[in-house]
Amino acid sequence: MLLLRGGFLLKSVGVILVLSSPSGCGKTTVANKLLEKQENNIVKSVSITTRAARKGEKEGKDYYFVDREEFLRLCSNGEIIEHAEVFGNFYGVPRKNLEDNVDKGVSTLLVIDWQGAFKFMEMMREHVVSIFIMPPSMEELRRRLCGRRADDSEVVEARLKGAAFEISHCEAYDYVIVNEDIEETADRISNILRAEQMKTCRQVGLRELLESRFPLED
């Protein structure tokens, strides 16, 4: 991302934007809104998977498709930062793509649970901006979960119990946002990302520019 400040053209490195929330708090919808805005030079992370490509899916756009042996090799070499097995297939986040985006000044959006977020904060802390999305209240979360009519009462209660546990970890995040309105939440996150991208620690060549424009006198 190029930032123009008082006639000075600076390039900033990319940010790894991590979003987490309990089920039913709207993180996926918020993430889609951020991508729809096409602001702040942000793209969705593309995962690696061992499952077969489905009709219409494209290599490098939806997923990177590899066999199980290659996936395990990438994991053992530290080339996959976070991974999980779902219904017998592996899914993981490739390190190289994130690092390349950071270097190019492109920010990457990741929607992951708190455990995955903690792993990213541990391994790539200087580039990670983490945001935890909260429901307005547990009562409102219950209403949303019941309103989806996708789960029976036992599953809803299990999700609420899990939500309370996830919320107990929110203080480790850089920001906590209560999602009362999708558009407003997306705008707040967009503003956070813009501010994070403009931090002096992310400006490439700032020291050199200052020394050339404003040399210190002996």
VEXROLO-532235 format. One record per residue (C-alpha): residue in three letters; x, y, z; residue number from 1; chain. Coordinates in nm, 2 decimals. Layout:
["ALA", [X, Y, Z], NUM, "A"] ...
END
This chain:
["MET", [0.00, 0.00, 0.00], 1, "A"] ["LEU", [0.14, 0.34, -0.10], 2, "A"] ["LEU", [0.07, 0.63, 0.14], 3, "A"] ["LEU", [0.11, 0.99, 0.04], 4, "A"] ["ARG", [0.20, 1.21, 0.34], 5, "A"] ["GLY", [0.26, 1.58, 0.27], 6, "A"] ["GLY", [0.41, 1.50, -0.07], 7, "A"] ["PHE", [0.62, 1.20, 0.06], 8, "A"] ["LEU", [0.54, 0.88, -0.11], 9, "A"] ["LEU", [0.59, 0.58, 0.12], 10, "A"] ["LYS", [0.52, 0.21, 0.09], 11, "A"] ["SER", [0.38, 0.02, 0.38], 12, "A"] ["VAL", [0.42, -0.35, 0.44], 13, "A"] ["GLY", [0.10, -0.56, 0.45], 14, "A"] ["VAL", [-0.10, -0.66, 0.76], 15, "A"] ["ILE", [-0.23, -1.00, 0.85], 16, "A"] ["LEU", [-0.58, -0.93, 0.98], 17, "A"] ["VAL", [-0.72, -1.20, 1.20], 18, "A"] ["LEU", [-1.09, -1.21, 1.28], 19, "A"] ["SER", [-1.23, -1.44, 1.55], 20, "A"] ["SER", [-1.57, -1.48, 1.72], 21, "A"] ["PRO", [-1.81, -1.74, 1.86], 22, "A"] ["SER", [-2.05, -1.90, 1.62], 23, "A"] ["GLY", [-2.34, -1.67, 1.54], 24, "A"] ["CYS", [-2.16, -1.34, 1.59], 25, "A"] ["GLY", [-2.13, -1.26, 1.22], 26, "A"] ["LYS", [-1.76, -1.29, 1.15], 27, "A"] ["THR", [-1.80, -1.45, 0.81], 28, "A"] ["THR", [-2.06, -1.18, 0.70], 29, "A"] ["VAL", [-1.83, -0.91, 0.83], 30, "A"] ["ALA", [-1.53, -1.06, 0.65], 31, "A"] ["ASN", [-1.73, -1.07, 0.32], 32, "A"] ["LYS", [-1.83, -0.70, 0.37], 33, "A"] ["LEU", [-1.46, -0.60, 0.42], 34, "A"] ["LEU", [-1.37, -0.78, 0.09], 35, "A"] ["GLU", [-1.67, -0.63, -0.09], 36, "A"] ["LYS", [-1.56, -0.28, 0.00], 37, "A"] ["GLN", [-1.23, -0.33, -0.19], 38, "A"] ["GLU", [-1.06, -0.09, 0.04], 39, "A"] ["ASN", [-0.72, -0.10, 0.22], 40, "A"] ["ASN", [-0.57, -0.34, -0.04], 41, "A"] ["ILE", [-0.69, -0.65, 0.14], 42, "A"] ["VAL", [-0.74, -1.00, 0.01], 43, "A"] ["LYS", [-0.87, -1.33, 0.16], 44, "A"] ["SER", [-0.62, -1.59, 0.26], 45, "A"] ["VAL", [-0.62, -1.89, 0.03], 46, "A"] ["SER", [-0.58, -2.22, 0.21], 47, "A"] ["ILE", [-0.41, -2.55, 0.11], 48, "A"] ["THR", [-0.62, -2.86, 0.12], 49, "A"] ["THR", [-0.59, -3.23, 0.05], 50, "A"] ["ARG", [-0.95, -3.27, -0.07], 51, "A"] ["ALA", [-1.05, -3.29, -0.43], 52, "A"] ["ALA", [-1.15, -2.97, -0.61], 53, "A"] ["ARG", [-1.52, -2.93, -0.64], 54, "A"] ["LYS", [-1.70, -2.81, -0.96], 55, "A"] ["GLY", [-1.62, -2.45, -1.03], 56, "A"] ["GLU", [-1.33, -2.42, -0.78], 57, "A"] ["LYS", [-1.01, -2.28, -0.92], 58, "A"] ["GLU", [-0.65, -2.35, -0.81], 59, "A"] ["GLY", [-0.50, -2.05, -0.63], 60, "A"] ["LYS", [-0.84, -1.87, -0.60], 61, "A"] ["ASP", [-1.05, -2.10, -0.39], 62, "A"] ["TYR", [-0.78, -2.34, -0.26], 63, "A"] ["TYR", [-0.44, -2.48, -0.34], 64, "A"] ["PHE", [-0.50, -2.85, -0.40], 65, "A"] ["VAL", [-0.22, -3.10, -0.29], 66, "A"] ["ASP", [-0.21, -3.46, -0.20], 67, "A"] ["ARG", [-0.18, -3.58, 0.16], 68, "A"] ["GLU", [0.19, -3.66, 0.13], 69, "A"] ["GLU", [0.27, -3.31, 0.00], 70, "A"] ["PHE", [0.06, -3.15, 0.27], 71, "A"] ["LEU", [0.25, -3.34, 0.55], 72, "A"] ["ARG", [0.58, -3.24, 0.39], 73, "A"] ["LEU", [0.48, -2.88, 0.39], 74, "A"] ["CYS", [0.38, -2.91, 0.76], 75, "A"] ["SER", [0.70, -3.07, 0.86], 76, "A"] ["ASN", [0.90, -2.80, 0.68], 77, "A"] ["GLY", [0.72, -2.53, 0.86], 78, "A"] ["GLU", [0.56, -2.40, 0.54], 79, "A"] ["ILE", [0.20, -2.43, 0.68], 80, "A"] ["ILE", [0.14, -2.22, 0.99], 81, "A"] ["GLU", [-0.20, -2.35, 1.11], 82, "A"] ["HIS", [-0.39, -2.65, 1.00], 83, "A"] ["ALA", [-0.68, -2.88, 1.09], 84, "A"] ["GLU", [-0.83, -3.21, 0.97], 85, "A"] ["VAL", [-1.20, -3.20, 0.88], 86, "A"] ["PHE", [-1.38, -3.51, 0.77], 87, "A"] ["GLY", [-1.06, -3.68, 0.67], 88, "A"] ["ASN", [-0.92, -3.39, 0.47], 89, "A"] ["PHE", [-0.65, -3.15, 0.58], 90, "A"] ["TYR", [-0.68, -2.77, 0.55], 91, "A"] ["GLY", [-0.39, -2.53, 0.62], 92, "A"] ["VAL", [-0.27, -2.17, 0.58], 93, "A"] ["PRO", [0.05, -2.14, 0.37], 94, "A"] ["ARG", [0.33, -1.93, 0.53], 95, "A"] ["LYS", [0.48, -1.82, 0.19], 96, "A"] ["ASN", [0.16, -1.65, 0.07], 97, "A"] ["LEU", [0.13, -1.45, 0.38], 98, "A"] ["GLU", [0.49, -1.34, 0.38], 99, "A"] ["ASP", [0.48, -1.25, 0.01], 100, "A"] ["ASN", [0.17, -1.04, 0.07], 101, "A"] ["VAL", [0.33, -0.86, 0.36], 102, "A"] ["ASP", [0.64, -0.78, 0.15], 103, "A"] ["LYS", [0.41, -0.65, -0.14], 104, "A"] ["GLY", [0.21, -0.43, 0.09], 105, "A"] ["VAL", [-0.10, -0.64, 0.05], 106, "A"] ["SER", [-0.30, -0.72, 0.37], 107, "A"] ["THR", [-0.44, -1.07, 0.42], 108, "A"] ["LEU", [-0.77, -1.15, 0.59], 109, "A"] ["LEU", [-0.80, -1.47, 0.80], 110, "A"] ["VAL", [-1.12, -1.58, 0.97], 111, "A"] ["ILE", [-1.01, -1.84, 1.23], 112, "A"] ["ASP", [-1.08, -1.96, 1.59], 113, "A"] ["TRP", [-0.90, -1.83, 1.90], 114, "A"] ["GLN", [-0.65, -2.12, 1.90], 115, "A"] ["GLY", [-0.55, -2.05, 1.54], 116, "A"] ["ALA", [-0.53, -1.68, 1.61], 117, "A"] ["PHE", [-0.30, -1.74, 1.91], 118, "A"] ["LYS", [-0.07, -1.95, 1.68], 119, "A"] ["PHE", [-0.05, -1.66, 1.43], 120, "A"] ["MET", [0.02, -1.41, 1.71], 121, "A"] ["GLU", [0.30, -1.64, 1.83], 122, "A"] ["MET", [0.46, -1.70, 1.50], 123, "A"] ["MET", [0.41, -1.37, 1.31], 124, "A"] ["ARG", [0.33, -1.12, 1.58], 125, "A"] ["GLU", [0.48, -0.81, 1.43], 126, "A"] ["HIS", [0.25, -0.84, 1.12], 127, "A"] ["VAL", [-0.07, -0.96, 1.29], 128, "A"] ["VAL", [-0.36, -0.74, 1.38], 129, "A"] ["SER", [-0.62, -0.94, 1.58], 130, "A"] ["ILE", [-0.98, -0.85, 1.63], 131, "A"] ["PHE", [-1.23, -1.04, 1.84], 132, "A"] ["ILE", [-1.60, -0.99, 1.74], 133, "A"] ["MET", [-1.84, -1.00, 2.03], 134, "A"] ["PRO", [-2.22, -1.04, 2.04], 135, "A"] ["PRO", [-2.41, -0.76, 2.22], 136, "A"] ["SER", [-2.51, -1.01, 2.49], 137, "A"] ["MET", [-2.55, -1.38, 2.55], 138, "A"] ["GLU", [-2.92, -1.34, 2.52], 139, "A"] ["GLU", [-2.88, -1.18, 2.18], 140, "A"] ["LEU", [-2.65, -1.46, 2.07], 141, "A"] ["ARG", [-2.91, -1.72, 2.18], 142, "A"] ["ARG", [-3.17, -1.53, 1.98], 143, "A"] ["ARG", [-2.95, -1.53, 1.67], 144, "A"] ["LEU", [-2.86, -1.90, 1.70], 145, "A"] ["CYS", [-3.22, -2.00, 1.75], 146, "A"] ["GLY", [-3.33, -1.78, 1.46], 147, "A"] ["ARG", [-3.11, -1.97, 1.22], 148, "A"] ["ARG", [-3.32, -2.28, 1.28], 149, "A"] ["ALA", [-3.02, -2.49, 1.18], 150, "A"] ["ASP", [-2.96, -2.66, 1.52], 151, "A"] ["ASP", [-3.17, -2.82, 1.79], 152, "A"] ["SER", [-3.18, -2.69, 2.14], 153, "A"] ["GLU", [-2.90, -2.91, 2.26], 154, "A"] ["VAL", [-2.67, -2.79, 1.99], 155, "A"] ["VAL", [-2.76, -2.43, 2.06], 156, "A"] ["GLU", [-2.68, -2.48, 2.43], 157, "A"] ["ALA", [-2.35, -2.64, 2.34], 158, "A"] ["ARG", [-2.27, -2.34, 2.11], 159, "A"] ["LEU", [-2.35, -2.09, 2.39], 160, "A"] ["LYS", [-2.12, -2.28, 2.63], 161, "A"] ["GLY", [-1.85, -2.28, 2.37], 162, "A"] ["ALA", [-1.91, -1.91, 2.31], 163, "A"] ["ALA", [-1.85, -1.82, 2.67], 164, "A"] ["PHE", [-1.52, -2.01, 2.67], 165, "A"] ["GLU", [-1.41, -1.84, 2.35], 166, "A"] ["ILE", [-1.50, -1.50, 2.49], 167, "A"] ["SER", [-1.29, -1.57, 2.79], 168, "A"] ["HIS", [-0.98, -1.54, 2.56], 169, "A"] ["CYS", [-1.08, -1.21, 2.40], 170, "A"] ["GLU", [-0.84, -0.99, 2.61], 171, "A"] ["ALA", [-0.54, -1.14, 2.43], 172, "A"] ["TYR", [-0.66, -0.98, 2.10], 173, "A"] ["ASP", [-0.55, -0.63, 1.99], 174, "A"] ["TYR", [-0.91, -0.51, 1.95], 175, "A"] ["VAL", [-1.26, -0.62, 2.07], 176, "A"] ["ILE", [-1.56, -0.51, 1.88], 177, "A"] ["VAL", [-1.93, -0.56, 1.97], 178, "A"] ["ASN", [-2.12, -0.65, 1.65], 179, "A"] ["GLU", [-2.46, -0.48, 1.67], 180, "A"] ["ASP", [-2.47, -0.38, 1.30], 181, "A"] ["ILE", [-2.28, -0.56, 1.02], 182, "A"] ["GLU", [-2.21, -0.24, 0.82], 183, "A"] ["GLU", [-2.10, -0.05, 1.12], 184, "A"] ["THR", [-1.87, -0.33, 1.24], 185, "A"] ["ALA", [-1.72, -0.36, 0.89], 186, "A"] ["ASP", [-1.65, 0.01, 0.88], 187, "A"] ["ARG", [-1.49, 0.00, 1.23], 188, "A"] ["ILE", [-1.26, -0.28, 1.12], 189, "A"] ["SER", [-1.18, -0.10, 0.80], 190, "A"] ["ASN", [-1.07, 0.20, 1.00], 191, "A"] ["ILE", [-0.86, -0.01, 1.23], 192, "A"] ["LEU", [-0.69, -0.17, 0.94], 193, "A"] ["ARG", [-0.62, 0.17, 0.77], 194, "A"] ["ALA", [-0.47, 0.30, 1.09], 195, "A"] ["GLU", [-0.25, -0.01, 1.14], 196, "A"] ["GLN", [-0.13, 0.01, 0.79], 197, "A"] ["MET", [-0.02, 0.37, 0.85], 198, "A"] ["LYS", [0.19, 0.30, 1.16], 199, "A"] ["THR", [0.54, 0.42, 1.13], 200, "A"] ["CYS", [0.68, 0.07, 1.20], 201, "A"] ["ARG", [0.52, -0.05, 0.88], 202, "A"] ["GLN", [0.65, 0.23, 0.65], 203, "A"] ["VAL", [0.93, 0.10, 0.43], 204, "A"] ["GLY", [1.22, 0.35, 0.39], 205, "A"] ["LEU", [1.08, 0.60, 0.63], 206, "A"] ["ARG", [1.42, 0.64, 0.81], 207, "A"] ["GLU", [1.60, 0.69, 0.48], 208, "A"] ["LEU", [1.35, 0.94, 0.36], 209, "A"] ["LEU", [1.38, 1.15, 0.68], 210, "A"] ["GLU", [1.76, 1.14, 0.67], 211, "A"] ["SER", [1.76, 1.26, 0.31], 212, "A"] ["ARG", [1.49, 1.53, 0.35], 213, "A"] ["PHE", [1.58, 1.65, 0.70], 214, "A"] ["PRO", [1.95, 1.58, 0.77], 215, "A"] ["LEU", [2.07, 1.64, 1.12], 216, "A"] ["GLU", [2.33, 1.91, 1.15], 217, "A"] ["ASP", [2.66, 1.83, 1.32], 218, "A"] 
END
